[in-house]
Amino acid sequence: MLSLLTLLLPLGLLIWSVYRGWPVLLAAPVMALLAALLATDPLLATLTQRFMPSTGGFVVAFLPLFLLGAVFGKLMEASGAAMALAHAIVAKLGPNQALPAVVLSCAALTYGGISLFVVAFAIYPLAVALFRASGLPHRLIPAAIALGAFTFTMSALPGSPAIQNAIPMPYFGTTAFAAPGLGVIAGFIMGAGGLLYLSYAAGKVTPNTAQSVLDAGKFNDAELPSLWLTLLPILTVFAMNWLLAEKAFPRLDLGYLADPSWGGVVPSRVIGVWALIGALMLAILLLLALSWRRLANPRQTLSDGSQDALLPLFNTAMLVGFGAVVAALPAFTAVNALTDEIPGSPLIGLAASASLLAGITGSASGGMSIALDALGARYLEIALAEGIDPEALHRVVALATGGLDALPHNGAVVTLLGIAGLTHKEAYGPIFVVSVAIPVVALAVTLALASWLGAF
């Protein structure tokens, strides 16, 4: 029990400190050192040999994806493309359909490659106007944004450029389109279940549509780009990601990668990441060409986008460092050993380990990186021995880290509540249901299907 305290106390204090508004950049290393202190590990060695290497390793591995995603998102925002897409969805659904309009707007933007942080900032003004016009409670806005941006487009839908869908690729030799059938089913459960819950939580209201809901943001209708110009860069990310991953890169002679000077890796470990990087780069160039005249200061927009990548990148990396320290504790080793004893498919053990680490770090990408660094090769070997498709591993681990990651200390949750000007006490309950509870149900269904039918 005393050993377990070394795990639970730092984690509880991390959640409490972030809940109280302390920055993750400070709270994560402090709580990592507290965990080391309680376990009687050397503090400086913990900092320099465990925390910092894991933090830096995450930055090295995923800086291009964070950077390109943030720049693309900033260009979509500054050009008015993000708002144009949201307006088109609102116009199609009608102003009284505030909940599905906000959810679908967020989903379309995040599935198109825009960072969930950028989407939260871009959609919030529109969501406020929609909810006000429909008479819906303001406290449900963060949950509606979270449902569209933090759930099914992040971990379930095939082809998603989200970092959470990219991380498993080098470990399992898969692409962003791994196990599409399983992903679509899980995505439907999250999307439909979340909308049903939010509709129930909102209750029956008498809509008041007298107020225009298309006046949010800094653009008027005449300044917004056409819908096809808005969709073209998003479709480019999706299409080029598939073409590069499935057609172009596999046909190249990449045998040189086996040389230690190039990392000594097989091509399948890098093709998925390369495809996503290439797709985002092409989409950024296209967006610049289409939007140059509408950008007040293109150089400043690019600068702002690159800066926007830093905070979410380093927040996540710091949580990865915290998770690496915790993962080295004897208490965690004992807890993690219990997941190996779970009967049934190895998919269940991998899902349990990844979920546990995502909950500890408060980060889907952070928990996934630690889990796959420690367990990915072993579970891949077991899966291949048992005839389990690596694509099933990819989709399951992505879904597993997209549930418990959204506990109160999650950086995206903290940011979203800050944007809305609400506290955890006021608005976290609905976020928990749509971002934690329902995704866990979707994971359970996916595990059952994958164990029964395999990847499809």
N, C-alpha and C positions, 0 to 999 in steps of 0.2 A: 504493500500500500504506500509506503514511504517512497519507493521507487517511482510509482505512478504519479506521485505529487510533482516530481521533477518535470513531468510532461504536462500535467493539467494546469499547474499554477502559472507558468509562463504563458501558456496559451490563453488561459482565462484573463490574465492581466493584459495581454496584447489586445484581446477583444474589447476589454473594458476601456483601455487607453484610447483606442481608435473610436470607440463609441462616444467617448468624452471629447473627441476632437483633436487628439494628439496626432502629429504627422507620422505616417507609416515609416518614412525615411529615418526617423529617430527611434520610434517605438520598436521596430523589428530588431535592430542590433542590440538594443538595451535588453529586450526580453530574451534574445538568444544568449547573451552573457549571463543573465539570471538563470537560465536553464543549465548552463555550464557550471555555474556556481553551486547550484543545488545538487548537481551530479558529481561535484568535486573534481570536475575537469579543469585543466589549466586555462585560465581566461584568455591570455594573449594568444596561446596556440589555437584556441577555439576561434578567435577572431581572424587570425591570419591564415590558418590551415583548413578551416572548415567554412566559416561564414563568407569570407572574401572570395575564395576560389569559386564557390557555388554562385555567388552573386555575379561575379565577373564572367563566369561561364555562360550564364543565361544571356547577359548583354552581348557577348561575342557571338553567340549562336543566333540571336533573333533581332539584333539591331536593325538589319535591313528591312525586315518585315514591319516592325514598329514604325520605322522612319518613313517608308514608302506609304504605308497605310495612313499615317497621320497627314502626310503631304497631300495625298489623294483626297482625303476627307476635307482638308482645309480648302482645297481648290473647289470641291463640290459646294462647300458652304459659301465661299466668297463670290463664286460665279452666279449664285442663286439657283443652281441646279438642285440642291437638296430641298430648298423650299418649293421649287417648281414641282418636284415629284410629290411632295407632301400635299400641295394644293390640288394636284390632279387626283390623288386618292380621295381627298375630302370631297372634291366636286363630284366624283363618281359615286361615293357612298352616301353623300348628303350630310349636312351639318349636325343632324340629330344622332348620327352614328359615331359619336366621339370616341368610344373605346376601340372599336375595330379600326377606325381611321388612324388613331395614334399608333396602335400596335402594328398595323400594316405599313405605315410610313417608316417606322423604325426598322421593321423587318426588311423592307425593300432596300433601305440604305445600308444596313449592316451586311446583308447578303451581297450587296454590290461592292463591298470592300471598304466601307467607311468605318473608322474606329468607333466603337460604342461610346467613347467619351465625347467625340465630335457629334455623334448623333444625338446624344442627350442634350448638348448645348443647342443644337440646331432645331430640334423638334419641340423643346420645352415651351417657347413662346406660342407656337401654334397650338400645343396641347392646352395651355392656359385658356386661350380664346375658345377652343372647342368645348372644354369642360364648363366654362362659364356660360356659354350659350346654351348648353344642354342641361344645365342645372346639376351637374355631377360634382361630388365632393373633391376638393383640391388635393386631399391627402391620397387619392388613388392615382394621381398623375405619375409619381415615381414608379408605381407598380406596373402601370400600362407601358411606360417606356422600357422598364426592365424586361417585361414579357417579350416585347418586340426586338429588343437589342441584346439581351443577356442570355437567351434560352435557345430556342430551336434553330435560329440562324447561326448561333455560335458553335454548337456542338453536334447538331443532328443533320441538318440538310446537306446533301452531297454537293461538293464543289464550293462550299463556303470558304472564302479567303481568310476567315478568322484565324488568329494565331493558335487557338485551341484545336482547330482542325488541321493545322500544319505541323504541330509538334510531333505527332505520332509517325509521320511519314518516314523520316530517316531511320527510325527504330524498327519499323516493320516492312520497309520497302514498298509502301503503299502510296497512293495519291489522295488528293482532296476529295475524290469521288468514291472512296472506299465504302463498300456495303450500302449502296444507295437505297435499297428497299428498306433495310432496317432503319436507316436515317430518316426516311420519309415518314414511316410509321411513328417513330419516336417524336418527330417534329409535330405531327398531327396531334398527338396526345398532349404535348406541351401547349401548342397554340390554342386548340379547341378547349382544353381543360382550363387554361388560364383565362380565356375570354369568358367562359361560363362562370368561373369564380368571380371575376371582376364585375360581371353583370349582376350577379347575386349580391355582391358587396355594395354595389351602387344603389340597389333597391329600385323601386318604382318612383320615377320623378316625372314631373310635368315639364317637358322641354320648352324652352323659351328661345326661339330662333330669331328674335328681333335684331340681335346684335350680329354683325357680320363676323364670320370666323376666318375670313381670308385676308385679314389685315395685319397678321402677326409678322414680325420680322422687319428688316430694313428695306425690303423690295416691294414695289407695287407690281401689278400684273403686267404692265407694259415692259418692265425691265427684266422680267423672268424669261429664261430661255424656253424654247418650245419643248414639248414632252420628248420628242425623238432625240433632240440634242442632249437632253438630260439622261435618257436611257442608254445612249450609245456608249459612253465610257463605262457604265456599269456592266453592260452586256460584253464589252471588250474584256473586262477582268474575268468574267465567267468563261467566255469562249476561248480566250487565249490560254487561260489556265489549263483547260481541258486539252487543247491542241498541243501545247508544249509538253504536258505531262504524258499524254497518251500516244502522240504521233511523232512529234519533232525530236525531242531529246532521246527517246529510246532507240532511234535510228542512227544516232551519232556514235562514232568510235570514241568511247570514254574509257578505254582500257588504261590510259595513263593515270587514272585515279587510284589504281592499285599501288602505284609508287608511293613509298613513305613520304616523299617530299610533297605529295598532294593529299596526304591524310591517310593513305592506304585503305580506302573505302570502296565498296562496290557501288556502281552507278545508281542502283535503286535507292540508296540511302540519301542521295542528294537531289535526284531528279524532281521530286515533289516540291521541295523548297525552291529550287531553281525556277520551276514553272510559275510558282506564285510570284516570285520576285520579278520575273520577266513580264508577267501579265500586268502587274501593278505599274511597272515602268512604262509599258506601252500605253496603258490607260491614262497615266499622268501626262505623257506627251500629247496624246489625243485631246485631253481636256484642256491643256494649255493652248493648243491650236484653235479649238472651238471657242474658248472663253477669253482669249487675250484682250479683246476690246472691252469686255465687261469688267475686267479686273482693274480696280483703281490703281493698284501698285503690285504688279506680278511678283517683283522681287521680294517685297514685304510679305506677300501671301506665302511664298515658298519658305521664307524665313520663319514665319509664324507656324507653319505646318511642321517644320523640322523641330521647332521648340516644343510644340504640342506632344511630340513623341517621347520627350525625355521623362516627364513625370510618371506617366503610366508604365514606361519601360523600367525605370529605376524603382518605383513602388513595387512592381512585380518581382524584380530581381532581388530586392531586399527581403521580400517574403520567401523567395526561394532560398536565400541564405539562412533565414530563420528556420525554414523547414529542414534544411540540410543539417543544421546543428541538432534539432530535435530528433531527426531520423537516426543520428548517431548515438542517441541515448539508449542505455540498456532497457529503459521502460518502453521505448518505442519498439525496439527489437522484439521484446516479449509480446507486445500488442500485435505487431505485424505478423509474428509467427502464428498467431491464432487464425489469421486469414488463410494461411496455407492449409489449415486443417478443415476448412469449409468443404463439405462434400460436394461432389458434382463437377461440372466443367471448370477448367482453369480460368475461364472467362469470369467466373464469379469471384475467385481469389484476386484476380487483377483488378476487377471493379471495386472490391472492398478496399484494397490497398490504396488505389488511386483516390477513391472518395475520402478516405481517412486523411491522406496528405493534403488534398484540396481543402478540407475543412480546417486542418492545422494551419496552413499557410494563408487561408482566405483568398486563394487565387487558383483558378482552374489551370492556367498555364504554368504557374509555379509548382503546384502540387503534381501536375502531370510530368513535368521535367524531372522532378526528384524521383517519382515513382518509376519512370521509364529508365532513368539512369541506373537505378538500383535493381530493377526487376525486369526490365524490358527484354533483355537477351534471354533470360531464363524462361519467361513465359512464352516467348516466341519459339524456343526450342521445344517446350512441352506441347505447345499448340501444333507444331509441325509433326511431332511424334504421334499425336492423337488425330491427325488429319483435319485440324481446325484451320480454316482460311485466315491468314494474317489480317485480311480486311475486317473480319469480325473483331479481332483484337483492337484495331484502330478505332472502329466506331464505338465499341464498348468503353474503351478508356476515355474517349472524348466525352461521351455521355456521363460517365462516372464522375468526372471532375467538374461537370457543369451543374452540380446540385449543391453539395455542402460548401462549395467555394463561396456561395453568396451569403454566408453568415455575416453578422454585423461588422466584422473587421475587414470585409472585402473592400478594396480600394474603389471599385466602380460604384458600390452601394454608397459609400461615404461621399463620393463626388456627386452622385445623383441627388442625394438628400440635400447636399449643400446648394446645388443649383436651384432646387425647389424651395429652399428656405425652410425646410421641415426637419424635425428631430427624428431619431430612431423611434422614440416612443409614439410619435404621431403617425408615422407612415411605414415603419419597417414590417409590421404584421402582414399586410398584403404582399409586400415584396417577398417575404419568406414563403408564402403560399405559392406564388407563381414562379419563383426562381429556385426554390429548394424542394418543397414538398412535391409538387407536380412533376418536376424533372426526375425525382427519385422514383416515382411511379413509372415514368416512361422508361427509365433504366431497367427496372424490374421486368417490364414487358419485353424489352429488347433482349435481356439476358435469357428469358424463357424461349423467345423465338430463335435466337442464335444457337442456343443449346439444342433445340429441336430440329431446326431447318438449316442451320449454318448461315453463312453470309449470302445475302442476295440483294 
